[in-house]
C-alpha cells in the first residue's frame, strides 16, 4: 500500500476512534486547527508525562515552570521575533493560492528521494536475497543521476536560505519547473516575507489598548524567569528549566494533519551552562534525547539526526531528531546551542541585570543555553504512525491494531463480561473498581467478545480481561495480550502485579537510567 494511502487511513482512524477531531467541525471546521478526543487526550497526556518526568524526576538540576501565554511585547522585540520571524511566501496567480517557497523546494528534493527509493525497491524485488543495496545506490545510473540533481538543488537551496535571498528562491522554483499543485501552472509571483506571529490588543478600550502577541514559542517565558528560578530554587549552574505549553504561529502552509498547525503545544527545556562549555553539553543532550525517543521501541532505523545547514542567528550548533513518517523523515525535536543571545538581549532591552553569580569562581556572567524542544502534536503523530498496523490473521481476516507502547496507551486494561447477565457485569465492575486507582480501565459489554477485542485493538489497549461463568467460582479471568492475541487464565488477585509495572511511565523511565 502506498504510504500516502497509509497516512490517509491513520487520519481517518484518529477521528473514528476518538483521537483527533477537526476543530469546529459542525461549522465546517477551521483550517489547521484540531481538537483531541477522549482517547487522544489520554495519549497526549501520557506523552507529556513521559517527557516531564524524564526531565524533572530523573535530573536533580532540572525544574519546571508554567509561564503565561501573554507576555510584554518588548520581549518579542528583544528575541528578534518582531523583525525576523518570517517565512518566504509565493503566490500562484492562477489558483490564487499562497505557498511557502522553502516548502515547495523541500518537496522537490523529496521527489528526487522518492525516485531513488523506487529504483531501489524495483531492484530489490528483481534480485531478491542477492540484492546489495549499497552497491546499487553507488553504481546505478538512474540513482546517481537523481542523487546528483538532489545534491545540486540542496546546495542552491542552502545558499539561498542564508539571507534569505528571495530572488534566488524564486529562480530555483522556476528552474526546477515546480508547478502549483492546484492549477498545474508555473505562474508565480515574487517571493516575499511574512511574519508568523498572531497579534491582538490588551486593554478595556481600543484607544488605550496595547498591542501584544500570542507567543510563537515557550522558550522566552523560561528566559525572562530564569533568574527568579535560580534564586528561589538556589540552583547552581549547570541547571535546566522545563516547560510544557501552547504556542501559536500563523502558518500559511499548514498541512499533513497535526504535523503543522497554527495552535500547537511544545515541550521545551532550556539548560543553562557556563560559557565555553556549551559545545561539550550539546552532544550529551543529543545522546540523551535520542535515547528518550528510542526507549519507546520504535526502532533505531526510524530516527536520524539532521544537522542544520543554516544556523539561526542565536545559535552556534543545531540539530533535529527526525522520525520516519509515512511522508518521509520529519523533525520531531530540535536541539540547539543558543549561546547567550536570549539572556543578553533581555538584559539589554529590559535594562535589568540578569547575570548569574558563580560562587565557585566568584564571578558574574551571562549563561549559555542548550535547548531541547519537542512539538507535542508531532510526537503524538509519530507515535500514531508507527503504531498503526493492519494485520492479516491466519483465518484470512484483517485486524486494525494500534501497537502503542503500553505506558502511552489511553486505556491500559479493558474488562469485558462474556455476557450481560448471570452476575458477570457485576464481577467485571468489581475488578475495575479495584484497579482504577492504579491505571486507566474501561468497561465494555456491547457486541460479541470478538468485536470488543477488535475495538480495544483499534484504540491500542494492551490488555483485555474476560469475565466468564467460571470466574464466579475460581476467581480466575482470561487475560488477552494485544500484540500477540495470546490468552491465559490468571487470578484476579494477580492482575495488578502482572499489568501495573508494564503500563506505568516508570517502565519507560527505567530504560533511561
Helices and strands as residue ranges (DSSP letters): H 3-16, E 20-22, G 25-27, E 34-36, H 38-52, I 53-57, E 62-64, H 73-79, H 81-84, E 86-91, E 98-100, H 101-127, G 128-130, H 133-139, H 141-161, H 166-175, E 192-195, E 199-202, G 206-208, E 210-213, H 219-223, H 226-232, E 239-248, G 257-259, E 263-273, H 278-294, G 300-302, E 303-307, E 317-325, E 328-339, H 341-350, E 356-358, E 363-365, E 368-375, H 376-387, E 388-392, E 398-402, E 413-417, H 424-435, E 441-443, H 449-459, E 463-467, H 471-474, E 476-481, E 487-491, G 492-494, H 495-503, H 505-509, G 510-512
